[in-house]
Amino acid sequence: SFAVDDGFTYEIPDNLPALEIGDVVRVPVGGRTLRGWVISLGDEAPERPLRAVVSRSGTWGVFNASMLGSLRWVATHYVAPLSTVLSRCAPPNIPRAKPKDAVSEVDVPTGPLTAWGERQTRSGRTRPGYVLSGDPLSATLSAVGPVLASGRNVVVTAPTVVEVADVAERLRRALGRRVLTATSQDSAAVRTVAWTKLARGTGSLVIGTREVAFWGANDLGLALVLDEGRRGYKSPQTPTYNVRDVLRRRSTIERFPLLLTGAVPTSEAVAAGPEMIRARRRIWPLVEVVDRSSEHESHGIITESVRRAIAGSGESASVLALVPRRGTSYRCVRCRTLRRCPTCDAMLERDGHCPRCNASSSACDHCGGTRFEALGAGVRRIVEDLGRIFGSDVGPTGSGRRISVGTERDLAGLAPVDLVIVVDPDVWILAPNYRAGEDALRLLVRAVLAAKPGRGRRAVVQTSIPDHPVFDALRSGDPMPFMTSIIARREETGFPPVGELIALETDAPDAHAMLADAASEATLLGPASDGERQRWLIQGADLARTRLRLRSAVGTLRDGGFRVRVDADPIDL
């Protein structure tokens, strides 16, 4: 509840040790005793008698005064109750004191970021760095050594549990037992030990999923975000935080260095002005783009060029054929032009309706044709199509076949292959989403990087729009000109990172007037109805004051028994 954001005031009895900000305590609330967090201390005598704190839990707090400033920003920015944010900092079990481990020497190979890590350790700079690399762990490992050697801790985030396990294995080969993991699949005891190591300043490294962005209050020496543009870093529950933004704010307030990494940075990361660090000139290997629109006759789902690439890879070569999970694109039978909205350029549905701008078109915008054919297919159909040529060598990912067919969700933890085929990624590029272009490039690069490095290993992408700027960026091996152009185009629409957005959903029938008052200094769009719920979009150059007003409106709606979901900085629009 927003109603208790200011907290309750209690007396500290003489039999309790001195309390500090961030301590976990047990306090009386009504007829119950509940857990709470100390957020302020004072010596002024109260005007009336106060109830006393019952007990202190554990031996140290879960945050400190400087981290509390970061947490208050998170609560305000994401329109979330402060208590919900504070609970993110605590381990599953109450932390207990243990003897401090001795800090051993760290034998990490030196690299391009060794000097960067040493400089950050000495100066405590707060400007984030961004490492552009197809293998961000290898590129940034040399920055970790100086921090750990100084006895300070490092927190590393990875997008999925599978990738946490893979990265942890690689880190342990270099750093040994000082590497710990913290994911939802680890037990409460394991996660509490990892949390405790971060809190004690033992020269340890904890790698976990997005939850660890709220850990490490006392002696954090470096935060490292691997592949920062991945959607797994955005929390779907309140607060709908993004790991990148939480750690960026923490690094500024709490003064520890932050390294973001990835082959394709988000527009938000680029606009924030980090120190850009390149591992090499080309961020990813060369890619062959096959123009499907130049076919003179239909060859089925897979083009003849792609079939020849698979056949020429060798009988023992491993091949991954990647198909989009959702969406189908259509092209004109007469001129073979991809069907796109003439108003906003998004992909049209089968009936000619545009899901982005609600326009409609019954004929081809290029030649006027009225007959269209579907492109792309699911995993099963691609397996069948390739199976007619390559027989039993073809199967879905996980089948152990030489030629595997999968979707983008199979890329996490995938072993490198000799040849990568991406089948009709146009549905990614033309998706009804303002982030479609940068998301598509990021997915394509992840697929390209699944190919093993070395002579004869390559990636082939089959598309009907080879001249799209996404493919220009893909061929170049450099994402920065493309990302710069995206930020320039966002200035015309006011979308992030130039402006700010908040999406709000509720089942309250009469919420519009209340939300209009809260968003009086911004633009309120909606509502759009979705069954029992209604959805609004709040847009503005700076929504700081609007966020404060929304807290009151959302609190009133929830107190009235209605469900409200606030998605600050939404990525799906």
Long-range contacts (C-beta under 8 A, 24 or more apart in sequence): 1-81, 1-83, 1-555, 1-558, 1-559, 2-81, 2-551, 2-552, 2-554, 2-555, 3-555, 3-559, 4-81, 4-83, 5-75, 5-81, 5-82, 5-83, 5-551, 7-36, 7-39, 7-40, 8-36, 9-46, 9-50, 10-50, 10-51, 10-52, 10-53, 11-46, 11-49, 11-50, 11-51, 11-52, 11-53, 12-52, 12-53, 13-52, 13-53, 16-53, 16-55, 16-56, 17-56, 19-53, 19-56, 20-61, 20-64, 21-61, 21-63, 21-64, 21-65, 21-68, 22-60, 22-61, 22-62, 22-63, 22-64, 22-65, 22-67, 22-68, 22-89, 22-217, 23-56, 23-58, 23-60, 23-61, 24-56, 24-57, 24-58, 24-61, 24-62, 24-90, 24-94, 25-53, 25-54, 25-55, 25-56, 25-57, 26-53, 26-54, 26-55, 26-56, 26-57, 27-51, 27-53, 27-54, 28-52, 28-54, 37-61, 37-62, 37-63, 37-83, 37-86, 39-68, 39-82, 39-86, 57-94, 58-94, 58-95, 58-96, 59-95, 59-96, 59-97, 60-95, 60-97, 60-199, 61-217, 62-86, 62-89, 62-90, 62-91, 62-95, 62-199, 62-217, 63-89, 63-217, 64-217, 64-218, 66-253, 66-254, 66-255, 67-217, 67-250, 67-253, 67-254, 69-253, 70-246, 70-249, 70-250, 70-253, 70-254, 71-214, 73-249, 73-253, 74-239, 74-241, 74-246, 74-249, 75-239, 76-544, 76-547, 76-548, 76-551, 77-245, 77-547, 77-568, 78-238, 78-239, 78-240, 78-241, 78-566, 78-568, 78-569, 79-239, 79-502, 79-547, 79-550, 79-551, 79-554, 79-566, 79-568, 80-238, 80-239, 80-240, 80-566, 81-238, 84-238, 84-239, 85-214, 85-239, 88-211, 88-214, 89-214, 89-215, 89-217, 91-188, 91-191, 91-192, 91-195, 91-196, 92-188, 92-189, 92-191, 92-192, 93-188, 93-189, 93-192, 95-192, 95-195, 95-196, 95-199, 96-196, 98-196, 98-200, 100-200, 100-201, 100-202, 101-197, 101-200, 101-202, 101-203, 101-204, 103-148, 103-149, 103-151, 103-202, 103-203, 104-178, 104-203, 105-149, 106-145, 106-148, 106-149, 106-175, 106-178, 106-203, 107-145, 107-174, 108-141, 108-142, 108-144, 108-145, 108-148, 108-174, 108-175, 109-141, 109-142, 109-174, 110-142, 110-145, 111-139, 111-141, 111-142, 112-139, 112-142, 112-277, 112-279, 113-139, 113-140, 113-142, 113-143, 113-259, 113-277, 114-142, 114-143, 114-145, 114-146, 116-143, 116-277, 117-142, 117-143, 117-144, 117-145, 117-146, 117-147, 117-222, 117-257, 118-146, 120-146, 120-147, 120-222, 120-257, 121-146, 121-147, 121-150, 121-152, 121-221, 121-257, 124-255, 124-256, 124-257, 125-257, 126-251, 126-252, 126-255, 126-256, 126-257, 126-258, 127-273, 127-274, 127-275, 128-248, 128-251, 128-257, 128-258, 128-259, 128-260, 128-272, 128-274, 128-275, 129-257, 129-258, 129-259, 129-260, 129-274, 129-275, 129-276, 129-277, 130-259, 130-260, 130-261, 130-262, 130-265, 130-269, 130-270, 130-274, 130-275, 130-276, 130-277, 131-259, 131-260, 131-261, 131-262, 131-277, 131-279, 132-261, 132-262, 132-263, 132-265, 132-276, 132-277, 132-278, 132-279, 132-283, 132-479, 132-480, 133-261, 133-262, 133-263, 133-278, 133-279, 133-280, 133-283, 134-263, 134-279, 134-283, 134-284, 134-445, 134-449, 135-279, 135-449, 136-226, 136-227, 136-261, 136-262, 136-263, 137-167, 137-170, 137-171, 137-226, 137-261, 139-261, 139-279, 140-224, 140-259, 140-261, 141-171, 141-174, 143-222, 143-224, 143-259, 144-175, 144-205, 144-222, 144-224, 147-221, 147-222, 147-257, 148-175, 148-178, 148-203, 148-204, 148-205, 148-221, 149-203, 150-203, 150-221, 151-201, 151-202, 151-203, 151-219, 152-201, 152-203, 152-219, 152-220, 152-221, 152-222, 153-197, 153-198, 153-201, 153-202, 153-203, 153-204, 153-205, 153-206, 153-216, 153-219, 153-220, 153-221, 154-204, 154-205, 154-206, 154-220, 154-221, 154-222, 154-223, 154-224, 155-198, 155-205, 155-206, 155-207, 155-208, 155-212, 155-213, 155-215, 155-216, 155-220, 155-222, 155-223, 155-224, 156-205, 156-206, 156-207, 156-208, 156-223, 156-224, 156-225, 156-226, 157-207, 157-208, 157-209, 157-210, 157-212, 157-213, 157-223, 157-224, 157-225, 157-226, 157-233, 157-243, 157-247, 158-207, 158-208, 158-209, 158-226, 158-227, 159-209, 159-210, 159-226, 159-227, 159-230, 159-231, 159-232, 159-233, 159-412, 160-209, 160-232, 160-412, 160-413, 161-185, 161-209, 162-412, 162-413, 163-226, 163-412, 163-413, 164-207, 164-208, 164-209, 165-413, 166-413, 167-207, 167-226, 168-207, 171-205, 171-207, 175-205, 178-202, 178-203, 178-204, 178-205, 179-204, 179-205, 179-206, 179-207, 180-204, 180-205, 180-206, 180-207, 181-206, 181-207, 181-208, 182-206, 182-207, 182-208, 182-209, 182-211, 182-212, 182-215, 183-208, 183-209, 184-209, 184-211, 210-234, 210-235, 210-241, 210-243, 213-241, 213-243, 213-246, 213-247, 213-250, 214-246, 217-254, 220-254, 220-256, 221-256, 221-257, 222-256, 222-257, 222-258, 222-259, 223-247, 223-250, 223-251, 223-256, 223-257, 223-258, 223-259, 224-258, 224-259, 224-261, 225-258, 225-259, 225-260, 225-261, 226-261, 226-262, 227-261, 227-262, 227-263, 228-260, 228-261, 228-262, 228-265, 228-266, 228-269, 229-262, 229-264, 229-265, 229-266, 229-269, 229-438, 229-442, 230-442, 231-439, 231-571, 234-571, 238-565, 238-566, 239-568, 240-566, 240-567, 240-568, 240-569, 240-570, 242-569, 244-268, 244-269, 245-569, 248-272, 262-442, 263-442, 263-445, 263-446, 263-449, 263-479, 264-438, 264-441, 264-442, 264-445, 264-479, 264-483, 265-479, 265-483, 266-438, 267-435, 267-438, 267-483, 267-486, 267-487, 267-490, 267-496, 267-497, 268-496, 268-497, 270-480, 270-483, 270-484, 270-487, 270-497, 271-487, 271-497, 271-498, 272-497, 276-480, 281-477, 281-478, 282-477, 282-478, 283-445, 283-477, 283-478, 283-479, 284-445, 284-448, 284-449, 284-477, 285-448, 285-449, 285-451, 285-453, 285-457, 285-458, 285-459, 285-477, 286-458, 286-475, 286-477, 287-444, 287-448, 287-458, 287-459, 287-460, 287-461, 287-474, 287-475, 288-458, 288-459, 288-460, 288-461, 289-460, 289-461, 289-463, 289-466, 289-471, 289-474, 289-475, 290-460, 290-461, 290-462, 290-463, 290-466, 291-463, 291-464, 291-466, 292-336, 292-375, 292-424, 292-462, 292-463, 292-464, 293-331, 293-336, 293-337, 293-338, 293-464, 293-465, 293-466, 295-336, 298-373, 300-385, 301-375, 301-376, 301-377, 301-381, 301-382, 301-385, 301-423, 301-424, 302-382, 302-385, 302-386, 302-421, 302-423, 302-462, 303-462, 305-460, 305-462, 306-421, 306-423, 306-460, 306-462, 307-389, 309-419, 309-421, 309-458, 309-460, 310-386, 310-390, 310-403, 310-419, 310-421, 311-389, 311-390, 313-418, 313-419, 314-418, 316-402, 317-402, 317-418, 317-419, 318-402, 318-403, 318-404, 318-417, 318-418, 318-419, 319-402, 319-403, 319-404, 319-417, 319-418, 319-419, 319-420, 319-421, 320-397, 320-404, 320-405, 320-406, 320-414, 320-417, 320-419, 320-420, 320-421, 320-447, 320-450, 321-382, 321-386, 321-403, 321-404, 321-405, 321-406, 321-421, 321-423, 322-405, 322-406, 322-407, 322-408, 322-410, 322-411, 322-420, 322-421, 322-422, 322-423, 322-447, 323-376, 323-377, 323-378, 323-379, 323-382, 323-405, 323-406, 323-407, 323-423, 323-424, 324-376, 324-407, 324-408, 324-424, 324-425, 324-427, 324-428, 325-407, 325-408, 325-409, 326-427, 327-376, 327-427, 327-428, 327-431, 328-374, 328-375, 328-376, 328-427, 329-374, 329-375, 329-376, 329-424, 329-426, 329-427, 329-430, 329-464, 330-372, 330-373, 330-374, 330-375, 331-372, 331-373, 331-375, 331-464, 332-364, 332-366, 332-367, 332-369, 332-371, 332-372, 333-369, 333-371, 333-372, 333-373, 334-364, 334-367, 334-369, 334-371, 335-364, 335-366, 335-367, 335-369, 336-464, 337-364, 337-365, 337-366, 337-367, 337-464, 338-375, 338-426, 338-430, 338-464, 338-465, 339-364, 339-365, 339-372, 340-365, 340-430, 345-430, 346-430, 346-431, 346-432, 346-436, 347-426, 347-427, 347-430, 347-431, 347-432, 350-374, 354-432, 355-432, 356-432, 356-433, 375-424, 375-426, 375-464, 376-423, 376-424, 376-426, 376-427, 377-423, 379-405, 379-406, 379-407, 382-423, 408-443, 408-446, 408-447, 411-446, 411-447, 411-450, 414-450, 416-450, 416-451, 416-452, 417-450, 417-451, 417-452, 418-451, 418-452, 418-456, 418-457, 419-451, 419-457, 419-458, 419-459, 419-460, 420-447, 420-448, 420-450, 420-451, 420-458, 420-459, 420-460, 421-459, 421-460, 421-461, 421-462, 422-447, 422-459, 422-460, 422-461, 422-462, 423-462, 424-462, 424-463, 424-464, 425-461, 425-463, 426-463, 426-464, 426-465, 429-465, 429-468, 429-470, 430-465, 433-572, 433-573, 434-490, 434-493, 434-495, 434-573, 435-571, 435-572, 435-573, 437-469, 437-470, 437-482, 437-486, 438-482, 438-483, 438-486, 440-470, 441-470, 441-473, 441-474, 441-479, 441-482, 444-470, 444-474, 445-474, 445-479, 448-474, 494-539, 494-540, 494-541, 495-539, 495-573, 496-569, 498-541, 499-539, 499-540, 499-541, 500-539, 500-540, 500-541, 500-542, 500-543, 500-569, 501-537, 501-538, 501-539, 501-569, 501-570, 501-573, 502-537, 502-538, 502-543, 502-546, 502-547, 502-550, 502-566, 502-567, 502-568, 502-569, 502-570, 503-535, 503-536, 503-537, 503-538, 503-566, 503-567, 503-570, 503-573, 504-535, 504-536, 504-537, 504-538, 504-550, 504-554, 504-564, 504-565, 504-566, 504-567, 505-530, 505-533, 505-534, 505-535, 505-536, 505-564, 505-565, 505-567, 506-533, 506-534, 506-557, 506-562, 506-563, 506-564, 506-565, 507-532, 507-533, 507-534, 507-562, 507-563, 508-534, 508-557, 508-560, 508-562, 508-564, 511-553, 511-557, 511-562, 512-536, 514-553, 514-556, 514-557, 515-550, 515-553, 517-549, 517-553, 518-546, 518-549, 518-550, 518-552, 518-553, 519-546, 519-549, 519-550, 520-549, 521-545, 521-546, 522-546, 533-563, 537-573
